[in-house]
Amino acid sequence: MAKKVVASLQKGEGKNFAKIIKAVKSKKTGAYTFKEEMVALDQVKQTLAK
């Protein structure tokens, strides 16, 4: 199933998106968790600035 998703993202409209993975530190435990987002290419800098 994952192969179909990756293949569909490489065609047409999927090339206009980027996957952003951020490491976020928990205030409660101090452990890091990862947040994943699919963002349009023109909004990558704005998303990372937050």
CHARMM internal coordinates of N, CA and C (Angstrom, degrees):
IC EDIT
DIST 1 N 1 CA 1.4461
DIST 1 CA 1 C 1.5260
ANGL 1 N 1 CA 1 C 110.61
DIST 1 C 2 N 1.3017
ANGL 1 CA 1 C 2 N 117.26
DIHE 1 N 1 CA 1 C 2 N -39.76
DIST 2 N 2 CA 1.4647
ANGL 1 C 2 N 2 CA 120.00
DIHE 1 CA 1 C 2 N 2 CA -179.38
DIST 2 CA 2 C 1.5212
ANGL 2 N 2 CA 2 C 110.89
DIHE 1 C 2 N 2 CA 2 C -63.11
DIST 2 C 3 N 1.3114
ANGL 2 CA 2 C 3 N 117.37
DIHE 2 N 2 CA 2 C 3 N -34.07
DIST 3 N 3 CA 1.4535
ANGL 2 C 3 N 3 CA 120.36
DIHE 2 CA 2 C 3 N 3 CA -179.80
DIST 3 CA 3 C 1.5283
ANGL 3 N 3 CA 3 C 110.76
DIHE 2 C 3 N 3 CA 3 C -62.96
DIST 3 C 4 N 1.3188
ANGL 3 CA 3 C 4 N 117.12
DIHE 3 N 3 CA 3 C 4 N -37.60
DIST 4 N 4 CA 1.4583
ANGL 3 C 4 N 4 CA 120.99
DIHE 3 CA 3 C 4 N 4 CA 179.13
DIST 4 CA 4 C 1.5293
ANGL 4 N 4 CA 4 C 110.86
DIHE 3 C 4 N 4 CA 4 C -65.77
DIST 4 C 5 N 1.3215
ANGL 4 CA 4 C 5 N 116.59
DIHE 4 N 4 CA 4 C 5 N -39.83
DIST 5 N 5 CA 1.4616
ANGL 4 C 5 N 5 CA 120.56
DIHE 4 CA 4 C 5 N 5 CA -179.52
DIST 5 CA 5 C 1.5210
ANGL 5 N 5 CA 5 C 109.91
DIHE 4 C 5 N 5 CA 5 C -65.83
DIST 5 C 6 N 1.3255
ANGL 5 CA 5 C 6 N 116.75
DIHE 5 N 5 CA 5 C 6 N -46.71
DIST 6 N 6 CA 1.4635
ANGL 5 C 6 N 6 CA 120.71
DIHE 5 CA 5 C 6 N 6 CA 179.89
DIST 6 CA 6 C 1.5157
ANGL 6 N 6 CA 6 C 110.46
DIHE 5 C 6 N 6 CA 6 C -62.74
DIST 6 C 7 N 1.3210
ANGL 6 CA 6 C 7 N 117.10
DIHE 6 N 6 CA 6 C 7 N -42.74
DIST 7 N 7 CA 1.4572
ANGL 6 C 7 N 7 CA 120.83
DIHE 6 CA 6 C 7 N 7 CA -179.87
DIST 7 CA 7 C 1.5201
ANGL 7 N 7 CA 7 C 111.25
DIHE 6 C 7 N 7 CA 7 C -64.27
DIST 7 C 8 N 1.3283
ANGL 7 CA 7 C 8 N 117.76
DIHE 7 N 7 CA 7 C 8 N -37.88
DIST 8 N 8 CA 1.4681
ANGL 7 C 8 N 8 CA 119.76
DIHE 7 CA 7 C 8 N 8 CA -179.75
DIST 8 CA 8 C 1.5210
ANGL 8 N 8 CA 8 C 111.42
DIHE 7 C 8 N 8 CA 8 C -71.99
DIST 8 C 9 N 1.3470
ANGL 8 CA 8 C 9 N 117.74
DIHE 8 N 8 CA 8 C 9 N -29.58
DIST 9 N 9 CA 1.4642
ANGL 8 C 9 N 9 CA 119.95
DIHE 8 CA 8 C 9 N 9 CA 178.62
DIST 9 CA 9 C 1.5193
ANGL 9 N 9 CA 9 C 111.96
DIHE 8 C 9 N 9 CA 9 C -74.01
DIST 9 C 10 N 1.3316
ANGL 9 CA 9 C 10 N 118.08
DIHE 9 N 9 CA 9 C 10 N -21.78
DIST 10 N 10 CA 1.4533
ANGL 9 C 10 N 10 CA 120.75
DIHE 9 CA 9 C 10 N 10 CA -178.97
DIST 10 CA 10 C 1.5243
ANGL 10 N 10 CA 10 C 112.23
DIHE 9 C 10 N 10 CA 10 C -83.40
DIST 10 C 11 N 1.3033
ANGL 10 CA 10 C 11 N 117.44
DIHE 10 N 10 CA 10 C 11 N -9.64
DIST 11 N 11 CA 1.4602
ANGL 10 C 11 N 11 CA 121.22
DIHE 10 CA 10 C 11 N 11 CA -179.59
DIST 11 CA 11 C 1.5246
ANGL 11 N 11 CA 11 C 109.90
DIHE 10 C 11 N 11 CA 11 C -104.09
DIST 11 C 12 N 1.2864
ANGL 11 CA 11 C 12 N 116.60
DIHE 11 N 11 CA 11 C 12 N 142.58
DIST 12 N 12 CA 1.4664
ANGL 11 C 12 N 12 CA 122.34
DIHE 11 CA 11 C 12 N 12 CA 170.25
DIST 12 CA 12 C 1.5047
ANGL 12 N 12 CA 12 C 115.74
DIHE 11 C 12 N 12 CA 12 C 52.49
DIST 12 C 13 N 1.3231
ANGL 12 CA 12 C 13 N 117.19
DIHE 12 N 12 CA 12 C 13 N -115.39
DIST 13 N 13 CA 1.4569
ANGL 12 C 13 N 13 CA 123.81
DIHE 12 CA 12 C 13 N 13 CA -172.22
DIST 13 CA 13 C 1.5251
ANGL 13 N 13 CA 13 C 113.10
DIHE 12 C 13 N 13 CA 13 C -68.41
DIST 13 C 14 N 1.3194
ANGL 13 CA 13 C 14 N 118.72
DIHE 13 N 13 CA 13 C 14 N -24.38
DIST 14 N 14 CA 1.4553
ANGL 13 C 14 N 14 CA 121.52
DIHE 13 CA 13 C 14 N 14 CA -178.08
DIST 14 CA 14 C 1.5114
ANGL 14 N 14 CA 14 C 113.45
DIHE 13 C 14 N 14 CA 14 C -64.79
DIST 14 C 15 N 1.3144
ANGL 14 CA 14 C 15 N 118.03
DIHE 14 N 14 CA 14 C 15 N -21.66
DIST 15 N 15 CA 1.4569
ANGL 14 C 15 N 15 CA 120.91
DIHE 14 CA 14 C 15 N 15 CA -179.39
DIST 15 CA 15 C 1.5210
ANGL 15 N 15 CA 15 C 112.15
DIHE 14 C 15 N 15 CA 15 C -74.78
DIST 15 C 16 N 1.3077
ANGL 15 CA 15 C 16 N 117.99
DIHE 15 N 15 CA 15 C 16 N -10.05
DIST 16 N 16 CA 1.4583
ANGL 15 C 16 N 16 CA 122.04
DIHE 15 CA 15 C 16 N 16 CA -178.97
DIST 16 CA 16 C 1.5246
ANGL 16 N 16 CA 16 C 112.51
DIHE 15 C 16 N 16 CA 16 C -92.02
DIST 16 C 17 N 1.3356
ANGL 16 CA 16 C 17 N 117.80
DIHE 16 N 16 CA 16 C 17 N 8.73
DIST 17 N 17 CA 1.4509
ANGL 16 C 17 N 17 CA 122.27
DIHE 16 CA 16 C 17 N 17 CA -177.51
DIST 17 CA 17 C 1.5172
ANGL 17 N 17 CA 17 C 111.07
DIHE 16 C 17 N 17 CA 17 C -123.25
DIST 17 C 18 N 1.3275
ANGL 17 CA 17 C 18 N 115.36
DIHE 17 N 17 CA 17 C 18 N 153.25
DIST 18 N 18 CA 1.4601
ANGL 17 C 18 N 18 CA 122.02
DIHE 17 CA 17 C 18 N 18 CA 176.38
DIST 18 CA 18 C 1.5240
ANGL 18 N 18 CA 18 C 108.11
DIHE 17 C 18 N 18 CA 18 C -128.83
DIST 18 C 19 N 1.3258
ANGL 18 CA 18 C 19 N 115.94
DIHE 18 N 18 CA 18 C 19 N 145.56
DIST 19 N 19 CA 1.4555
ANGL 18 C 19 N 19 CA 121.06
DIHE 18 CA 18 C 19 N 19 CA 176.96
DIST 19 CA 19 C 1.5241
ANGL 19 N 19 CA 19 C 107.54
DIHE 18 C 19 N 19 CA 19 C -97.57
DIST 19 C 20 N 1.3291
ANGL 19 CA 19 C 20 N 116.35
DIHE 19 N 19 CA 19 C 20 N 122.50
DIST 20 N 20 CA 1.4543
ANGL 19 C 20 N 20 CA 122.12
DIHE 19 CA 19 C 20 N 20 CA -179.43
DIST 20 CA 20 C 1.5225
ANGL 20 N 20 CA 20 C 108.84
DIHE 19 C 20 N 20 CA 20 C -108.35
DIST 20 C 21 N 1.3193
ANGL 20 CA 20 C 21 N 115.90
DIHE 20 N 20 CA 20 C 21 N 128.74
DIST 21 N 21 CA 1.4548
ANGL 20 C 21 N 21 CA 121.45
DIHE 20 CA 20 C 21 N 21 CA 178.11
DIST 21 CA 21 C 1.5246
ANGL 21 N 21 CA 21 C 107.67
DIHE 20 C 21 N 21 CA 21 C -119.26
DIST 21 C 22 N 1.3309
ANGL 21 CA 21 C 22 N 116.30
DIHE 21 N 21 CA 21 C 22 N 119.58
DIST 22 N 22 CA 1.4659
ANGL 21 C 22 N 22 CA 121.84
DIHE 21 CA 21 C 22 N 22 CA -178.78
DIST 22 CA 22 C 1.5240
ANGL 22 N 22 CA 22 C 109.34
DIHE 21 C 22 N 22 CA 22 C -113.87
DIST 22 C 23 N 1.3361
ANGL 22 CA 22 C 23 N 116.98
DIHE 22 N 22 CA 22 C 23 N 140.76
DIST 23 N 23 CA 1.4578
ANGL 22 C 23 N 23 CA 122.29
DIHE 22 CA 22 C 23 N 23 CA 171.87
DIST 23 CA 23 C 1.5286
ANGL 23 N 23 CA 23 C 106.98
DIHE 22 C 23 N 23 CA 23 C -91.97
DIST 23 C 24 N 1.3258
ANGL 23 CA 23 C 24 N 116.95
DIHE 23 N 23 CA 23 C 24 N 123.43
DIST 24 N 24 CA 1.4561
ANGL 23 C 24 N 24 CA 122.26
DIHE 23 CA 23 C 24 N 24 CA -177.74
DIST 24 CA 24 C 1.5299
ANGL 24 N 24 CA 24 C 108.19
DIHE 23 C 24 N 24 CA 24 C -120.94
DIST 24 C 25 N 1.3294
ANGL 24 CA 24 C 25 N 116.17
DIHE 24 N 24 CA 24 C 25 N 126.84
DIST 25 N 25 CA 1.4610
ANGL 24 C 25 N 25 CA 121.29
DIHE 24 CA 24 C 25 N 25 CA -178.89
DIST 25 CA 25 C 1.5227
ANGL 25 N 25 CA 25 C 110.19
DIHE 24 C 25 N 25 CA 25 C -86.75
DIST 25 C 26 N 1.3217
ANGL 25 CA 25 C 26 N 115.88
DIHE 25 N 25 CA 25 C 26 N 130.02
DIST 26 N 26 CA 1.4534
ANGL 25 C 26 N 26 CA 121.51
DIHE 25 CA 25 C 26 N 26 CA 178.78
DIST 26 CA 26 C 1.5275
ANGL 26 N 26 CA 26 C 109.99
DIHE 25 C 26 N 26 CA 26 C -76.28
DIST 26 C 27 N 1.3129
ANGL 26 CA 26 C 27 N 117.25
DIHE 26 N 26 CA 26 C 27 N 132.25
DIST 27 N 27 CA 1.4616
ANGL 26 C 27 N 27 CA 121.33
DIHE 26 CA 26 C 27 N 27 CA 178.62
DIST 27 CA 27 C 1.5312
ANGL 27 N 27 CA 27 C 111.21
DIHE 26 C 27 N 27 CA 27 C -70.83
DIST 27 C 28 N 1.3165
ANGL 27 CA 27 C 28 N 115.53
DIHE 27 N 27 CA 27 C 28 N -30.92
DIST 28 N 28 CA 1.4637
ANGL 27 C 28 N 28 CA 120.70
DIHE 27 CA 27 C 28 N 28 CA -175.29
DIST 28 CA 28 C 1.5312
ANGL 28 N 28 CA 28 C 112.26
DIHE 27 C 28 N 28 CA 28 C -75.87
DIST 28 C 29 N 1.3443
ANGL 28 CA 28 C 29 N 117.05
DIHE 28 N 28 CA 28 C 29 N -48.55
DIST 29 N 29 CA 1.4665
ANGL 28 C 29 N 29 CA 120.01
DIHE 28 CA 28 C 29 N 29 CA -174.37
DIST 29 CA 29 C 1.5261
ANGL 29 N 29 CA 29 C 113.62
DIHE 28 C 29 N 29 CA 29 C -107.35
DIST 29 C 30 N 1.3130
ANGL 29 CA 29 C 30 N 117.80
DIHE 29 N 29 CA 29 C 30 N -19.54
DIST 30 N 30 CA 1.4598
ANGL 29 C 30 N 30 CA 121.15
DIHE 29 CA 29 C 30 N 30 CA -177.28
DIST 30 CA 30 C 1.5200
ANGL 30 N 30 CA 30 C 113.24
DIHE 29 C 30 N 30 CA 30 C 84.05
DIST 30 C 31 N 1.3181
ANGL 30 CA 30 C 31 N 116.64
DIHE 30 N 30 CA 30 C 31 N -1.25
DIST 31 N 31 CA 1.4614
ANGL 30 C 31 N 31 CA 120.95
DIHE 30 CA 30 C 31 N 31 CA 179.81
DIST 31 CA 31 C 1.5260
ANGL 31 N 31 CA 31 C 109.82
DIHE 30 C 31 N 31 CA 31 C -82.17
DIST 31 C 32 N 1.3152
ANGL 31 CA 31 C 32 N 115.59
DIHE 31 N 31 CA 31 C 32 N 154.91
DIST 32 N 32 CA 1.4637
ANGL 31 C 32 N 32 CA 120.88
DIHE 31 CA 31 C 32 N 32 CA 178.60
DIST 32 CA 32 C 1.5195
ANGL 32 N 32 CA 32 C 110.66
DIHE 31 C 32 N 32 CA 32 C -95.71
DIST 32 C 33 N 1.3146
ANGL 32 CA 32 C 33 N 115.87
DIHE 32 N 32 CA 32 C 33 N 138.82
DIST 33 N 33 CA 1.4597
ANGL 32 C 33 N 33 CA 122.37
DIHE 32 CA 32 C 33 N 33 CA 172.34
DIST 33 CA 33 C 1.5184
ANGL 33 N 33 CA 33 C 107.48
DIHE 32 C 33 N 33 CA 33 C -123.02
DIST 33 C 34 N 1.2987
ANGL 33 CA 33 C 34 N 116.17
DIHE 33 N 33 CA 33 C 34 N 160.38
DIST 34 N 34 CA 1.4526
ANGL 33 C 34 N 34 CA 120.86
DIHE 33 CA 33 C 34 N 34 CA -177.75
DIST 34 CA 34 C 1.5201
ANGL 34 N 34 CA 34 C 110.08
DIHE 33 C 34 N 34 CA 34 C -113.48
DIST 34 C 35 N 1.3165
ANGL 34 CA 34 C 35 N 115.28
DIHE 34 N 34 CA 34 C 35 N 131.01
DIST 35 N 35 CA 1.4626
ANGL 34 C 35 N 35 CA 122.45
DIHE 34 CA 34 C 35 N 35 CA 177.07
DIST 35 CA 35 C 1.5229
ANGL 35 N 35 CA 35 C 108.07
DIHE 34 C 35 N 35 CA 35 C -108.29
DIST 35 C 36 N 1.3187
ANGL 35 CA 35 C 36 N 116.67
DIHE 35 N 35 CA 35 C 36 N 128.64
DIST 36 N 36 CA 1.4582
ANGL 35 C 36 N 36 CA 121.57
DIHE 35 CA 35 C 36 N 36 CA 179.89
DIST 36 CA 36 C 1.5234
ANGL 36 N 36 CA 36 C 109.37
DIHE 35 C 36 N 36 CA 36 C -112.34
DIST 36 C 37 N 1.3347
ANGL 36 CA 36 C 37 N 115.51
DIHE 36 N 36 CA 36 C 37 N 138.85
DIST 37 N 37 CA 1.4664
ANGL 36 C 37 N 37 CA 121.87
DIHE 36 CA 36 C 37 N 37 CA 179.54
DIST 37 CA 37 C 1.5176
ANGL 37 N 37 CA 37 C 109.88
DIHE 36 C 37 N 37 CA 37 C -140.49
DIST 37 C 38 N 1.3189
ANGL 37 CA 37 C 38 N 116.10
DIHE 37 N 37 CA 37 C 38 N 143.84
DIST 38 N 38 CA 1.4591
ANGL 37 C 38 N 38 CA 121.45
DIHE 37 CA 37 C 38 N 38 CA 170.28
DIST 38 CA 38 C 1.5195
ANGL 38 N 38 CA 38 C 106.30
DIHE 37 C 38 N 38 CA 38 C -102.73
DIST 38 C 39 N 1.3437
ANGL 38 CA 38 C 39 N 116.34
DIHE 38 N 38 CA 38 C 39 N 122.17
DIST 39 N 39 CA 1.4543
ANGL 38 C 39 N 39 CA 121.55
DIHE 38 CA 38 C 39 N 39 CA -173.91
DIST 39 CA 39 C 1.5277
ANGL 39 N 39 CA 39 C 108.97
DIHE 38 C 39 N 39 CA 39 C -131.62
DIST 39 C 40 N 1.3143
ANGL 39 CA 39 C 40 N 115.93
DIHE 39 N 39 CA 39 C 40 N 147.49
DIST 40 N 40 CA 1.4647
ANGL 39 C 40 N 40 CA 120.61
DIHE 39 CA 39 C 40 N 40 CA 175.19
DIST 40 CA 40 C 1.5309
ANGL 40 N 40 CA 40 C 109.00
DIHE 39 C 40 N 40 CA 40 C -64.65
DIST 40 C 41 N 1.3202
ANGL 40 CA 40 C 41 N 116.95
DIHE 40 N 40 CA 40 C 41 N 147.45
DIST 41 N 41 CA 1.4602
ANGL 40 C 41 N 41 CA 121.51
DIHE 40 CA 40 C 41 N 41 CA -175.71
DIST 41 CA 41 C 1.5242
ANGL 41 N 41 CA 41 C 113.25
DIHE 40 C 41 N 41 CA 41 C -58.26
DIST 41 C 42 N 1.3222
ANGL 41 CA 41 C 42 N 117.48
DIHE 41 N 41 CA 41 C 42 N -34.59
DIST 42 N 42 CA 1.4602
ANGL 41 C 42 N 42 CA 119.66
DIHE 41 CA 41 C 42 N 42 CA -178.79
DIST 42 CA 42 C 1.5317
ANGL 42 N 42 CA 42 C 112.96
DIHE 41 C 42 N 42 CA 42 C -75.93
DIST 42 C 43 N 1.3361
ANGL 42 CA 42 C 43 N 118.52
DIHE 42 N 42 CA 42 C 43 N -8.90
DIST 43 N 43 CA 1.4626
ANGL 42 C 43 N 43 CA 121.91
DIHE 42 CA 42 C 43 N 43 CA -179.49
DIST 43 CA 43 C 1.5235
ANGL 43 N 43 CA 43 C 113.23
DIHE 42 C 43 N 43 CA 43 C -109.80
DIST 43 C 44 N 1.3259
ANGL 43 CA 43 C 44 N 118.51
DIHE 43 N 43 CA 43 C 44 N 8.32
DIST 44 N 44 CA 1.4633
ANGL 43 C 44 N 44 CA 121.64
DIHE 43 CA 43 C 44 N 44 CA -175.98
DIST 44 CA 44 C 1.5210
ANGL 44 N 44 CA 44 C 111.23
DIHE 43 C 44 N 44 CA 44 C -63.89
DIST 44 C 45 N 1.3274
ANGL 44 CA 44 C 45 N 118.16
DIHE 44 N 44 CA 44 C 45 N -48.25
DIST 45 N 45 CA 1.4643
ANGL 44 C 45 N 45 CA 121.18
DIHE 44 CA 44 C 45 N 45 CA -178.05
DIST 45 CA 45 C 1.5257
ANGL 45 N 45 CA 45 C 111.50
DIHE 44 C 45 N 45 CA 45 C -63.33
DIST 45 C 46 N 1.3281
ANGL 45 CA 45 C 46 N 117.27
DIHE 45 N 45 CA 45 C 46 N -38.83
DIST 46 N 46 CA 1.4528
ANGL 45 C 46 N 46 CA 121.25
DIHE 45 CA 45 C 46 N 46 CA 179.66
DIST 46 CA 46 C 1.5274
ANGL 46 N 46 CA 46 C 110.83
DIHE 45 C 46 N 46 CA 46 C -65.58
DIST 46 C 47 N 1.3231
ANGL 46 CA 46 C 47 N 116.66
DIHE 46 N 46 CA 46 C 47 N -39.75
DIST 47 N 47 CA 1.4570
ANGL 46 C 47 N 47 CA 121.67
DIHE 46 CA 46 C 47 N 47 CA -178.57
DIST 47 CA 47 C 1.5232
ANGL 47 N 47 CA 47 C 110.45
DIHE 46 C 47 N 47 CA 47 C -68.82
DIST 47 C 48 N 1.3154
ANGL 47 CA 47 C 48 N 117.40
DIHE 47 N 47 CA 47 C 48 N -40.77
DIST 48 N 48 CA 1.4633
ANGL 47 C 48 N 48 CA 120.43
DIHE 47 CA 47 C 48 N 48 CA -179.81
DIST 48 CA 48 C 1.5341
ANGL 48 N 48 CA 48 C 112.37
DIHE 47 C 48 N 48 CA 48 C -71.69
DIST 48 C 49 N 1.3098
ANGL 48 CA 48 C 49 N 117.37
DIHE 48 N 48 CA 48 C 49 N -23.54
DIST 49 N 49 CA 1.4586
ANGL 48 C 49 N 49 CA 121.42
DIHE 48 CA 48 C 49 N 49 CA -179.90
DIST 49 CA 49 C 1.5320
ANGL 49 N 49 CA 49 C 112.15
DIHE 48 C 49 N 49 CA 49 C -73.76
DIST 49 C 50 N 1.3093
ANGL 49 CA 49 C 50 N 117.43
DIHE 49 N 49 CA 49 C 50 N -20.89
DIST 50 N 50 CA 1.4810
ANGL 49 C 50 N 50 CA 121.95
DIHE 49 CA 49 C 50 N 50 CA -178.73
DIST 50 CA 50 C 1.5078
ANGL 50 N 50 CA 50 C 110.76
DIHE 49 C 50 N 50 CA 50 C -68.69
END
COOR INIT
IC SEED 1 N 1 CA 1 C
IC BUILD
